Amino acid sequence: MTLSLNPISGNPSSRNGSGASDGLVRIWLALHLAVLLAAAIAGWLTSASTSSKSTWKPLVRKEPPVRKDIGTPSPRSPQSSALYISAPYEPTDSYNPSDPGLSEVWELSSRHLPERFRCINPLEPGLRAQRHTPIGWQADDLENALVNDGRLVILYVHGNFMERNNARERALILNEYLRQRSQRPYRLLMLSWPSEREPHPLRDVYENAESAESQALFVGWLLERLSQHSDVSLLGFSFGARAVTGGLHFASGGTIPGYQYRPISDLQSQPRSYRLALVAPALDRGWIARGGKHERSLDNVSGLVNLYNSRDPILRRFRFIDRIGRPVAAGFAGFIGLPGIEGVSNPRATQPLANSNKIRQFDCGSGIGTTHSERSYYAQCPYFGIVLDHLLGQESNANPIE
């Protein structure tokens, strides 16, 4: 009898039982080969995919700018000076007030020019323009800062003892307050003037006071260039307020002894209406009244909001600027001789002032205390929101006055 070996069991078996066993062997071998083949194909696909990634670069899609909502900036927080623009501004068919890229911040600098002067060339005043961008301050054409594209323009003049970097930081902090409240696009223009702190403080105050008056020539020139804009607001702090009211006086056809202002156009043929806000103004409280040094500064102003501090330790000593006239600062006791508040006859009186439809004045002393700090006015004065809404033309949003 012939014997055959069963490949599965290894035991001898008869030929008659080998048919079923051969079938099982074939099925087992087929499954084994299938598993090996599948593993080989999977390895090849993995290798091909890796090779493809090293050869082809994926298409990178640029995401649209995303607004980063923040709270009210802290005057002591370095982050508050950042301009929140996540991508370069690209014009769109319609304005989106929530997009900070729609607003711009500019520095118009006179720091490279003499600190004190009596006239400027109206054809080439010499101001240098820089625009704040996501990568920092970039030199730009002055004409681009003054272009009339329908945006609200806010002209801001800083105060005394300001290095250039400090002035830029202050403009960005102000922009954050404006941006959070604004319902429309705007262009913030800061006139940056030479007001650095010198080794002799008292002499420096006298010199910077005169320098601020010189800057009024630039403010007047800028207002003339902006005369075709539909909305223009002005903000001045401390000595910067002196430049603002002086510039308004020049732009309205006024003159100041010792200064020569040559208009670039017919001032009488350009109807304008500016919104004006002053914070701790370091000028005589009678200057914008009838017969005052800047008496024509309100001729083309629709409304003035003045924030003063009757506890200001700096402006309390403002009288030492002129030992003969012994002036009282409008940033210490408010303005006098204005429509609606002529009852304040004593130039040194500090009692609360009555408001009129055109002039509103608020004492921030209870909120900010004994300080002359611009940041304190922004962060702690309960009336600063009124200033912001006034500058933005959003009077209906002003906080109620108690």
Residue, then its C-alpha position, 0 to 999 in steps of 0.5 A: m500500500t502506497l503511503s502519502l504525507n498530509p502536509i497539515s498534520g504530517n501523519p500518513s493517510s490514505r489517498n482517498g482522504s487527501g482531496a479535502s486536505d489539498g483544498l484547505v491547503r490551497i485556501w490557506l496559501a491564498l490567504h497568506l499570499a493576499v496578506l503579504l501582497a496587501a502589506a507590500i502595496a501599503g508600504w509602496l503607497t506610504s513611500a510615494s506619499t512621502s516623496s510627493k510631500s518633499t516635491w510639491k509645496p501645498l498652497v497657502r491661503k491667506e486668512p482675512p484680518v481678524r479683529k482682536d477685541i481688547g478692553t480699555p487700555s491701561p495707561r501703564s500697560p505697554q500693550s496699550s500702545a500697539l495698533y491692532i492691525s493684523a494685515p495691510y489694509e486693502p480697500t473694500d466696497s463698503y466700510n466695516p467699522s469693526d475692522p481697525g485696518l480702516s483707520e490710519v495713524w500718521e505723524l507729521s513732524s516738525r522736529h527737524l526744523p527750528e524750535r522757534f520761528r515766526c513764519i513758514n513757507p506756505l508752499e513748502p512748510g517742511l513737515r515730514a510724514q510717517r504712517h504707522t503700519p503693521i511693521g512700524w512707522q514708515a516714511d510716506d508722502l505728506e500729500n497722502a496724509l492729507v488726501n480727501d477720501g471721505r474719512l473723518v480727520i482728527l488732528y492731534v497736538h501733544g504737550n510738553f516734555m515729549e520725546r519723539n518715541n513718547a509722542r508716537e506712543r501717545a498717538l497710538i494709545l489715543n488711537e486705541y481709545l478712538r478705535q474702540r468707540s468709533q463707528r466710522p473710519y478716520r485718519l488720526l494726524m499727530l503734529s509732532w513738535p520739538s518739546e523734549r525735556e531740557p536740563h533747566p526745567l523753568r527755562d525749558v517751560y518758557e522756551n516750549a511755550e514759545s515753541a508751541e506758539s510757533q507750531a500754530l503756524f503749522v496747525g493753521w496751514l494744515l487746516e487750510r489744506l484740510s478745508q475741503h474735508s467734510d469732517v475735521s476735529l482737533l484735539g490739543f493737550s497742555f501746550g499743544a492746546r496753545a498751538v491748536t487755538g492759535g492755528l484756528h485763529f490764523a485759519s480764521g483770518g486772525t493775526i498774532p503780534g510777532y508772527q506772520y501767517r500767509p494763507i494759501s487761499d482765500l480764507q473767507s471763501q471756504p466755509r468750515s466747521y470744526r469740532l474742538a476738544l482741549v485737555a488741560p490747556a496750558l493757555d490763558r483762560g481769556w485768550i479765546a474770549r473777545g479781545g483775547k490773543h486767539e479771539r478768532s479761534l472759535d469762529n469756525v468751531s461748531g463745539l468745544v469740549n474742555l477738560y480741566n483740573s482744579r487740582d492740577p499742581i503744574l497749571r496751578r503755577f501757570r501764572f509764573i510764565d508771565r509774571i506781569g499778567r499773572p495768567v490763569a490756565a484754562g486747564f486749571a480753571g476753565f475758559i472765561g468770557l465765552p457765550g453763556i458763561e460771561g458771568v465769570s468775571n473774575p479771571r482767577a475764579t475757580q468755581p464750577l462753570a456753566n455750560s452752553n450749547k457751544i462750550r462744555q467744560f468739565d472739572c476732572g479733579s475729583g477723578i484724576g487728583t493732583t496730576h497733569s498726566e495726559r494718560s490720567y485724563y484718558a483713563q480716569c476722567p469720567y468725562f473723557g468719553i464725551v471728548l471721544d464722542h465729540l471728536l468722532g461726531q457721535e454726540s448721541n453716544a456721549n455719556p450722561i452728565e450728572 
